[in-house]
C-alpha cells in the first residue's frame, strides 16, 4: 500500500511527532515517536488484524514467546486500518539453539489454541493458480512457470503422503518475525497463521535451526522447504506484488530452487 497515507493515519491516531518506516509492502510497518509503538497499517478490507491481535494476546498471556499487542483495537480512519504493538529495541542476534527453542515453545502453545485458519495447502493451490494463468503472472518466464508448477505438484504430493501430524502454525517464522528483546526472543506477525505440520514452519527458518529442533522429519522438512520456496517465488511473479525488487528476487530464488533439486537428484 502507499506509504505516505499509511504513515499519516498512524501518526494522527496517536498524535505522534515522528515516524520511522520499518517495512513497506502489502502492509506498512511504522515506528512512532515519542510513543515508542509500532503501527501495522493496511487497507481496511485487507488487514485481518482481529485474529492476529487476539491470538497474540492469548499466547503472550499464557507465557509463550510472543509480542503482545499494545491494545486490542483495530483503529479505522480514511479507509485504512491500524493495529498497535510495543516497540522493542533490538538486542544481540539470536543463536540458532535459542531460535529453535523459541519456535518449539511457540508450537507447544499453538497446540493449545483452537481457531479457524486456512490449511497450508491453500497456499499451494493459490500459487499454482497464479502460475497457471499468465494473465495473473505475465512476466514469469515460461520455462520457470512450468518448473515451478511441477515443483509445487511433486512437493505437495510428497508432503501429503508423509501423513505427519498437523497443528496451528505461525505461517512464516523467519528471522524477520522473531525479535531479540530484553525479554528474550519474541515472535511477531501472525498474519499468515495456518494449519499444517511443524516442518512447514521450520522450513521458513534458517537451515541451522533444524539442527536444534527436536523430533522433526528430515525428508518432510526438505519437501516443505521446496514447497515454501516455490510458493514465495510464485508471489513474486504475481501482478501487483509489492515486495521491493520482487522480480529480481524471484529469479534468484528460482535458480536456488533448481540448484537444490539438482543436488538432491
N, C-alpha and C positions, 0 to 999 in steps of 0.2 A: 504494500500500500504506500501511498505518498507520505514521505517523512514529515514535511512541513506542517500539514494539518494535524497529523498524529501528535507531534510534539506540542503544538499549540493547545490542543484539547487537554492533553495530560497535564500541562503546566497550569492551565486555567482551573482545573478541578481542585487542585491542592494549593493554588496560589504560589507555585514555585517561582523562584527568582531566576533559576538557571536550569539547563538540561544538557545532558551528555548522551548522545545516541550510542548505544552499545551494539545494536544489531538492527538491520533493516532488510526484511524480505517480505513474506506474506504477513508477518506481524512486525511492528516496530517496538523495540525494547529501549526504554529511556531511563536513565538515572536522573532523578530530580533533586535539586538542591534548593535550600539547605535541609529539606525534609529527610534526605537520605533514604528514599524509597525508590523502587524500580517499578515503572509502569509498563505493562504489556498492553499494547494497543492494536486493535483490529477493527475492521469494518463491522458494523452492528450485526449483520446477518452471517458472519463468518467466524465468530470467535470461539464458541464452546467453552467459555470461561467458567460457567457454573459448575460443571463436573470437575474441572481442574481445581477450582477453589475448595470444593467440598472434599475431594479425595486427598488433597494436600493437607487440609485441616485434620482429617481423621487419622492419617498416617503419622503426622508430626505429633499430635496429641497422644498417640499410642507409643511414642518413643522411637519411632523409626527415622532413618536419616533423610529427612525431607524438610525443605524450607517451608514454613507455614505462611499463609497469606497475611498481609498487613491488615486486611479486613475482608469480609466475605461478600461485599457488594460488587456487582458489576455496574460500573458507572457508565451512563449513556449521555452523549452530547453530540449533536450535529451529525447523526448517523454513524458515530464512532463509539466503540466500546472500550473500556479500560479496566484492568484489574491492577491492584497494587500489592507489592511484595517488599519485604525489608531488604535493604542493600547490605551486602557483606563485602568488606574489604578483602581482596584476595590474599591468601596466605601461601605457605610453601607448597610446591607441587605435591600431588597425592601419589605415593608409591603404589605400584601395581597390587601388592598384597592388601593394602588398605582400600583401594578401589574395589577389589573383588569382595572384600569383607562387607563393605557398604552395600554393594549390589546384592549380595547374598541375604543380608538383613532386610533390604527393601523387598526382595521377593518373598521372604517369610511373612512380612507384614501384609503384602498384597494378597497373599493366600487367605487372609482373614477378612478381606473386603469383597463383597458381592455387589457389583454394579454392572449394568448393561453396557457393554463395549463391543466394538467391532472385533471380528476374528482377524488375526494377522493375514490370513489368506485373502481377505478382501483387498489388501494392497496388491497382491499378485494379480488379481482379476482386473483391478483398475489400471495397473501398469501395463498389462498385456493389451488392454483395450486401447490405451493411448498409442502404443507402438503399432498395433494392428490397423490403426486408422490414420493414414498420412495427413488427413486434414487437421488432426489434433497434434501432430508432430512433424510438420512439413520439412524441417531442416535436418531430420535424422537421416544419416547415410543409409541407403538401402541394405547394404551388407551388415551394418551394425544393427539395423532394425530386426533383420532375420536372426542374427546371432543372439540378440537379447531375448527375443520371444522364445527361441529354443532353450536358452538357459533357464528362463522363468518356468517353462513347462517341465523340464527334466528335474530341476532342483525342487520344485514344489511337489512333484510326484515322489521324489526320494524322501522328503520331509513327511509327507502323509504316510508313506509306507513304514516309517520308523515307529509310528504309533506312540510317541512319547506323551507323558502326562502334560496337561495344559493348565494354565492358571492366568490370572491377571498379570499383565506386564507393563513396564514403563513405556515401552514402544521405541524409544530412541535414547538409551542411556550412554551416549558417547561422552567424551571428556568435557565438551562444552556444556553439558547438562549436569555436571557434578562439581559443585563449588567446594573449594578448600576454604573453610571458615575457622574461626576461633573455637567453634563448637564441633569441629571435625568435618569430614566430608558430608555434604548435604545435597540431595538431588533436587532439581528444579524441572519445570516444563513438562507437565503431564498432559500436554495437548494430544499426543498420539497414543494414549493408552489403548491396549488391545488384549486379546486373549490368545495364548499360544504356549509353546514350550519355552523354558527359560533360555535355551540355546539361542532362540531368536533375539532375545535381549542382549545376550553376551556377544552376539555377532556384531553389534554396533560399537563395542568397546575395543580398545587396542588388543592385539593378539596376545600380549603377555598377561593380560588379565585372566585369561582362561587357565593359565598355569596355577592360579591360586584359588579358583572357584571349584568347590568340591562336587564330585559326583556327576560331571557332565558327560554327555555322549559326544565323543570327538568327531565321529563321522557326521552326526546330525549337526554339530556346530559348523563343520565345513560346508555342508549344504545350505545352512542358514546364512552363512557369510556370502555365498554365491547369490542366494536369493535376495538378500538385503542390498548387495551392490547393484544387481540388475534393476531392482526397484528404484533405487536412488538415481541411477543413470536415466531411466525412463522419464522421471520427473524433470530432468534437465533438458529433455527434448520437447517437453510439452509446451504448447503455446501459452504465453503468459507467465512462464517461470520467472521468478523474481530474484533467484539467487545470483549474487554478483559473479560474473564470469562463469555462469552456469554451463554454457555450451562448451567452453574450453575444459571445464572440469569433467563434463560428461565424456568427452573424447579421451581425456587422460584416464578416467576410471574404466572406460571400455578396454583400453589397452592393458590395464592392470588385471581386469577380469579375464581377458584372453590369456594372459601370461599365467594366471592362477590355474586355469583349466589345462593349459599345456603341461604345466609342471606336475599335475595330478594324473595325466594320461599314462 
